[in-house]
Each structure stands twice: as structure tokens, then as C-alpha cells.
Amino acid sequence: MTGKTEHKYLIEGIQLYTKRIQHYIPFNILEVNIIKPKNQNFYQKNESQQLLKILNKDDYLILLDDKGREYSSHDFSEQLQKLFLLSAPRLVFIAGGAYGFDETLYERANHKLSLSKMTFPHDLCRLIFLEQLYRALTIANNHPYQH
């Protein structure tokens, strides 16, 4: 994920859900610091270059993007279960910056996921995604959290 989360309440929520997710799957968050933009194209290209450096060629890349597909929580859980069966070494989810993604990341992506048609602040998007990832894992494991 690009950028840093600065609000204490979001950091605490992110830590909480990261720990809960790790109960089910190996999981970590990598933050990539991006150079402050001179303009939108510069920012997108710089962000893409930084992110492509940390990707392996066989990673299954999912962009969190407003142009992506929306899922219900149960459908997202089913989709994740299918992806786990693919045996890709890593599922990588990327929440991009304020300007969206450069075309090189769109071309590299295996899938695009939208959390909502609404726009959220970047660091809140992290927390929302982590809660939904945790919810999807609890659905898959018949844990009562989902109710």
C-alpha cells in the first residue's frame, strides 16, 4: 500500500485486523513511500515503478480500484477461496494513491476490486479492506464474526 497511515484510531484498527487475519493466513502489509508529486503523471509513474519493484512475476495482483468489480462479503469470500486454490505464491492487494494507477500496473494486474462506488480517504480504505478480508476469512471458516 502506498503512503502511511497517521491517525491513531486507524493504526489501531489496522493492527487489530492484521493480527486477526494472521490467525487464518500468512499476511503482512508493506508500505511504499512515494515521492511527492510534481504532477499526476509523474506521481503515477513513480508509484508504479516502486510497486513493480516489490512484485514477483508469479504474484497474483489485485488492485483496489474504483474501476474494479464490487462483491458482497460472501462473494468476496468465495472469490478468495478460489484464488487460494490457484496456488499462486502470493496474493498481493494494492491500494494506490490519490491519482489512481499508472497503465503499467493496470496491465500487470490480474484483477481489480472496488470496495465501494463511494470515495474514501486512503488510510480509511486500508481499514475497510482489512475488515472485509477478515470477514471473508471468517465466512470461509464458518466463524460467527460474519453474523
N, C-alpha and C positions, 0 to 999 in steps of 0.2 A: 504494500500500500504506500502511496506517496504521501509525503508530509508527515507531520507529527500531531498527535492529539495533545491539547494543552489543558483542557478543562478537567479538574479533579474528578468530578462525578462521572464523566465519560471514561476516564482512565480506569476508575474503579470498576465500572460496568464491563469494560473490555477485558480487564484482568479476571473478573468473575467468570465470564463466558468462555474465555480462553481455557481456564482451569477445568471448567465443566466439559468442554469439547475434548480436552486431552484425556478425559476419562474413557472416551469412546475411540478416538483415533489419534495417531501422532499429528500434532498441529503446532505451528508457530507462526508468528507474524513478523515479517520483515518490513522495516520502514526504509524507504529510499528518499533521501533528501535531494530535492531538485533545485537547481539554480533559479533564483528569482527571474521571472520572465521579462525579456526585453519586449517581446510581443507574443501573440498567441502561437504562431507557427514555431518560433524559437522554443517556447515552453514545451509544446507537444513533441517536437523532435528530440529535445534534451531528455524529457521524461521517457520516451520510447527507448532511446539509447541506453539509459540507466536500467530500465526494466529488462530489456533484452539481454543485458549482461548477466543477469541473475537467473535467467531461464535456461533449462536444459532442453535439448532438441526433442526429447520424448515426454516433456511435461504436457499435461492436458491443461490448457489455458482457458480460463473463463473470465471474461471481462464483466465487471459490474458497470453497466452502461444503460443510460435511459433509452437506448435503441434496442435493448435486449428483450428477451422473452420474459413475461411475467408468469409466475407459478403460484398456486395455492401452497400452503405449507406442506400438505400431504403430497402434492405433485412434485414439489421440490425434493422431498424425502425419497420418493420413488426414483427420480432422476439421479440423485446422488448414489442410491444403491446400484443403479445400472452402471454408473461411472466407476464405482469401486470394483465392479466385476470386470471392467475393461483391463484391469491390472496395469494401468499407467503408473509409472513410478511415483509421480506426484500430481495431485490436483492443485493447480495454482489459481487463486482468485485474485484479481487485481482491481482495486478501486482507484481510478485515475484521478487526476487533478481537475481543477475548475473548468478547463477548456476541453475536456473530453480527451480522446485518444488520437494519436497520430495514425495515419493509414497503415504504417508498418505493423502496429500492434493489432489492428483490426484484421489484417491479412494473416497474422500469426495465430490469432485466437481460434480455438476450437468451438467456442460457444460464447454467447452474450446473455447476461442475466440482468433483468431490471428488477429492482426492489419495489418500485412504485412509479406511477406516472408523475408523482409529485417530486419536487426537488428538495433534497436535504443538505444541510451542511456536511462537509466531507467527513469530519470526525464523528458526527452522529450516524452517518451512513455505516461506518465501521461497526458501531454498536448494534445497529439494527440488523446488519448482515450476520454478525456473530450470534445474536439471539436466534435468528432464523436457522442458521446452521446447527446450533444446538437443538433447536426444536425438531429439525429434520432427523437428527440422530436419535432423539428420544422417540420419535414416531417409529423409526425403523426398529428400535429395540423395545417397543411396547412399554415404554416408561410413562408413568402417569403425568409427567410435566405437561405434555401436549394438551391435556384437558384443562 
